[in-house]
Amino acid sequence: MKILLTDDHAVVRQGYASLLETMLERCEIIEAGCGHDGFALWQQQRPDLVILDINLPDISGIETAKRILERDASAKVLFFSMYDELPMVKQALDAGALGYITKSSSPEILLDAVKRVVQGLPYVEHELATRLAMQGKGGSDPRLANMTQREFEIFVMLARGLTPKHIADQLCISAKTVSNHSALLKSKLEVGSTAELVHLAIRCGLIKPGCSELA
């Protein structure tokens, strides 16, 4: 089995690579530290499974997954992230990933997730799956439900304080397109300013107050 593991923290990445090699027989781990490298390695190596973190230093894990799955809808993608906010989990799954677990999971859960996803079976960490099932009974702000994946990603980037140019560079689109998305987002989300947009992102648990990182 060939697994592509994409995480920007080298020590963490190497630790999980060693863990997987120990737990799985005949397992080859390919490592990438950013989304661009992960996508390039996927094109070159065509691994059996792609394990992605969400928060990467260039394009996000969600964008990386979208680019992979646009080229091969049968690619197996598992998200392995520290983030457990339901809108983020839903966006990752909507992008086409088969699985999502958090880094607080036990090695046994990681192993189960890898085995299921590589077989083409869905796997969502039990607590997250339960919360997703209950979301309709009062989950996050309903305004987020009608957003496209691209709108959601730009929404989170804007809330983190990234400039339109920075967002455009990461998503390989024009700054004008980002500005157009920003205006449409504010209308769709019924907010009148970037500050209100940030407050909405905080209230929905997508970013932490006073922090530029994804929550």
C-alpha positions as CSV (number, residue, x, y, z in Angstrom):
1,M,0.0,0.0,0.0
2,K,1.3,3.4,-1.0
3,I,0.1,6.4,1.2
4,L,0.7,10.1,0.6
5,L,0.8,11.9,3.9
6,T,0.6,15.7,3.6
7,D,1.2,17.8,6.8
8,D,3.2,21.0,7.2
9,H,4.8,20.0,10.5
10,A,7.7,17.7,9.7
11,V,8.1,16.2,13.2
12,V,4.4,15.4,13.4
13,R,4.3,14.1,9.8
14,Q,7.3,11.8,10.3
15,G,5.8,10.5,13.6
16,Y,2.6,9.5,11.9
17,A,4.5,8.0,9.0
18,S,6.5,5.8,11.3
19,L,3.3,4.8,13.1
20,L,1.6,3.8,9.9
21,E,4.6,1.9,8.7
22,T,4.6,0.0,12.0
23,M,0.9,-0.8,12.0
24,L,0.5,-1.7,8.3
25,E,2.2,-4.5,6.4
26,R,4.0,-3.6,3.1
27,C,3.3,0.1,3.6
28,E,5.2,2.9,1.7
29,I,4.7,6.4,3.0
30,I,5.3,9.4,0.7
31,E,5.6,12.7,2.6
32,A,4.7,16.3,1.5
33,G,4.8,19.5,3.6
34,C,2.3,21.6,1.6
35,G,-0.6,21.3,-0.7
36,H,1.3,22.1,-3.9
37,D,3.9,19.4,-3.2
38,G,1.2,17.0,-2.1
39,F,-0.7,17.4,-5.4
40,A,2.5,17.2,-7.4
41,L,3.5,13.9,-5.7
42,W,0.0,12.5,-6.1
43,Q,0.3,13.1,-9.9
44,Q,3.7,11.5,-10.0
45,Q,3.1,8.5,-7.6
46,R,-0.7,7.9,-7.7
47,P,-0.8,6.5,-4.2
48,D,-3.6,4.2,-2.9
49,L,-4.5,6.7,-0.2
50,V,-4.0,10.4,0.4
51,I,-4.0,11.6,4.0
52,L,-4.4,15.4,4.3
53,D,-4.3,18.0,7.0
54,I,-6.6,21.0,6.4
55,N,-4.4,23.9,7.4
56,L,-1.4,23.9,5.0
57,P,1.0,26.8,4.3
58,D,-0.1,27.3,0.7
59,I,-3.4,25.9,-0.6
60,S,-5.6,24.3,2.0
61,G,-6.1,20.6,2.3
62,I,-9.6,21.0,1.0
63,E,-8.4,22.8,-2.1
64,T,-5.7,20.0,-2.6
65,A,-8.4,17.3,-2.3
66,K,-10.6,19.1,-4.8
67,R,-7.7,19.3,-7.4
68,I,-6.9,15.6,-6.9
69,L,-10.6,14.5,-7.2
70,E,-11.2,16.7,-10.2
71,R,-8.6,14.7,-12.0
72,D,-9.5,11.3,-10.5
73,A,-12.9,10.9,-8.9
74,S,-11.9,7.5,-7.6
75,A,-8.9,8.8,-5.5
76,K,-9.2,7.9,-1.9
77,V,-8.8,10.9,0.5
78,L,-8.8,10.9,4.3
79,F,-8.6,14.1,6.3
80,F,-6.6,13.9,9.5
81,S,-6.8,17.3,11.2
82,M,-6.8,18.9,14.6
83,Y,-10.0,20.8,13.7
84,D,-13.3,19.3,14.7
85,E,-15.7,22.2,13.8
86,L,-18.7,20.7,11.9
87,P,-18.7,23.3,9.0
88,M,-15.1,22.4,8.3
89,V,-15.8,18.6,8.5
90,K,-18.8,19.0,6.2
91,Q,-16.8,21.0,3.6
92,A,-14.0,18.4,3.6
93,L,-16.6,15.6,3.0
94,D,-18.4,17.7,0.4
95,A,-15.1,18.1,-1.4
96,G,-15.2,14.4,-2.0
97,A,-13.1,13.0,0.9
98,L,-14.2,9.5,2.1
99,G,-13.0,10.0,5.7
100,Y,-12.4,12.6,8.4
101,I,-10.7,12.0,11.8
102,T,-9.0,14.3,14.3
103,K,-5.4,14.2,15.5
104,S,-6.7,13.5,19.0
105,S,-7.8,10.0,17.7
106,S,-6.2,6.9,19.0
107,P,-3.8,5.0,16.7
108,E,-6.4,2.3,16.4
109,I,-8.9,4.8,15.0
110,L,-6.3,6.0,12.5
111,L,-5.6,2.4,11.5
112,D,-9.4,1.7,11.1
113,A,-9.9,4.8,9.0
114,V,-7.0,4.0,6.7
115,K,-8.1,0.5,6.1
116,R,-11.7,1.5,5.4
117,V,-11.0,4.5,3.2
118,V,-8.4,2.6,1.1
119,Q,-11.2,0.1,0.3
120,G,-13.4,2.9,-0.8
121,L,-15.6,2.9,2.3
122,P,-16.5,6.1,4.3
123,Y,-15.1,6.6,7.8
124,V,-15.9,9.6,10.0
125,E,-14.7,9.6,13.6
126,H,-17.7,8.5,15.8
127,E,-18.1,11.7,17.8
128,L,-18.0,13.8,14.6
129,A,-20.4,11.5,12.9
130,T,-22.8,11.8,15.8
131,R,-22.6,15.6,15.9
132,L,-23.1,15.8,12.1
133,A,-26.2,13.6,12.5
134,M,-27.5,15.9,15.2
135,Q,-26.6,19.1,13.4
136,G,-30.1,19.5,12.0
137,K,-31.4,19.9,15.6
138,G,-29.7,23.2,16.2
139,G,-26.2,23.1,14.6
140,S,-24.3,25.9,13.1
141,D,-25.7,29.1,11.5
142,P,-28.0,28.1,8.6
143,R,-26.6,30.8,6.4
144,L,-23.5,28.6,5.9
145,A,-25.6,25.8,4.4
146,N,-26.1,27.4,1.0
147,M,-22.4,28.3,0.4
148,T,-20.4,26.6,-2.3
149,Q,-17.1,25.0,-1.4
150,R,-15.2,27.9,-3.1
151,E,-17.3,30.5,-1.3
152,F,-16.7,28.7,2.0
153,E,-13.0,28.6,1.5
154,I,-12.8,32.3,0.6
155,F,-15.1,33.1,3.6
156,V,-12.7,31.4,6.0
157,M,-9.6,33.0,4.4
158,L,-11.2,36.5,4.6
159,A,-12.1,35.9,8.2
160,R,-8.5,34.9,8.9
161,G,-7.4,38.3,7.6
162,L,-5.9,37.2,4.3
163,T,-5.8,39.9,1.6
164,P,-7.6,39.3,-1.8
165,K,-4.2,39.1,-3.5
166,H,-3.0,36.4,-1.0
167,I,-6.3,34.5,-1.4
168,A,-6.0,34.8,-5.2
169,D,-2.4,33.5,-5.1
170,Q,-3.4,30.5,-3.0
171,L,-6.5,29.5,-5.0
172,C,-4.9,30.4,-8.4
173,I,-7.7,32.8,-9.3
174,S,-7.6,36.6,-9.9
175,A,-7.8,39.2,-7.1
176,K,-10.9,40.6,-8.9
177,T,-12.6,37.2,-8.7
178,V,-11.9,37.1,-5.0
179,S,-13.3,40.7,-4.6
180,N,-16.4,39.6,-6.5
181,H,-16.8,36.6,-4.2
182,S,-16.3,38.8,-1.2
183,A,-19.1,41.1,-2.2
184,L,-21.4,38.2,-3.0
185,L,-20.5,36.5,0.3
186,K,-21.4,39.5,2.4
187,S,-24.8,39.6,0.6
188,K,-25.4,35.9,1.0
189,L,-24.4,35.9,4.6
190,E,-26.3,39.1,5.4
191,V,-23.3,41.0,6.8
192,G,-22.4,44.5,6.0
193,S,-18.7,44.5,6.7
194,T,-15.6,42.4,7.0
195,A,-15.8,42.8,10.8
196,E,-19.2,41.3,10.8
197,L,-18.0,38.5,8.6
198,V,-15.2,37.8,11.1
199,H,-17.7,37.8,14.0
200,L,-19.8,35.2,12.1
201,A,-16.8,33.0,11.5
202,I,-15.9,33.2,15.2
203,R,-19.5,32.4,16.3
204,C,-19.6,29.4,14.0
205,G,-16.3,28.1,15.4
206,L,-14.3,28.5,12.2
207,I,-11.7,30.8,13.7
208,K,-10.6,31.6,17.2
209,P,-10.9,35.2,18.5
210,G,-7.6,37.0,18.1
211,C,-6.1,34.2,16.0
212,S,-5.3,34.1,12.3
213,E,-5.3,30.3,12.2
214,L,-8.2,28.1,11.3
215,A,-10.0,27.0,14.4
